[in-house]
Amino acid sequence: MGRGKVELKKIENKINRQVTFTKRRNGLLKKAYELSILCDAEVALIVFSTGGKLYEFSSSSSIAKTLERYQRHSYGALAASHHLKDTEKWYEEYLKLKEEVEGLQHSQRRILGEELEDLETKELDQLEIQLETSLKQIRFTKNQTVFDQLSELKKKEELLLETNQALRRKLEESSAGLHSSWEASEPNNLHYCGQPEAFLQGNNIALENSYNPAEVSNQENAINSEPEGNELPSHWMML
């Protein structure tokens, strides 16, 4: 009598679940070992129990070495795939931009009057309308720029005029103040200028009182009549 088919679902009984985990874990580790020996394969096995306990097997010297090899293989292929997709995307973008640039260059040459031989009358009319529209826009922009510049110059002119008027008012006020101070001091100057004879007469009187010619002459005669230091009076000679 053969074994019945086991239904694959979580075992609710904790004891039965732990027993089943132990048996199947050991069998899995044994199969991994046999696979590495029989087929000369590099095998790595990692198992975590419900409680978080780690069980591992590695056919190489270290399981970290096998994991590093796996990482290089998986992520290297993924990076190469992404790089290939990015390259294709950028190449498509390059072709699109190249086509747009060529179209713009062709339109520019037509605007300059080149390569018009293959155009029909309708296309030439459209090109003429386009040029007239562009010319109107250019003229409008030019006139607006000139108007703005003139307005700015007008504002500067008004500002300079206001500054000039303010300086002129200050100058007039300063001149008026100087004129007023001069007029206030003018009567004293006129008093001295209007009486020069009286001023000179008073000075002459003072000079006459301080200087007497007769008195000065008598003093000079007295000095001349005095004997010199080496001469003796005449009555000493008589003795």
Secondary structure, DSSP 8 states (H G I E B T S, - for coil): --------S---SHHHHHHHHHHHHHHHHHHHHHHHHHH----EEEEE-TT--EEEEESSS-HHHHHHHHHHHHHHHHHHHHHHHHHHHHHHHHHHHHHHHHHHHHHHHHHTT-S-TT--HHHHHHHHHHHHHHHHHHHHHHHHHHHHHHHHHHHHHHHHHHHHHHHHHHHHHHHHHHHHHHHHHHHHHHHHHH-HHHHHHHHHHHHHHH--HHHHHHHHHHHHHS--TT---HHHHH-
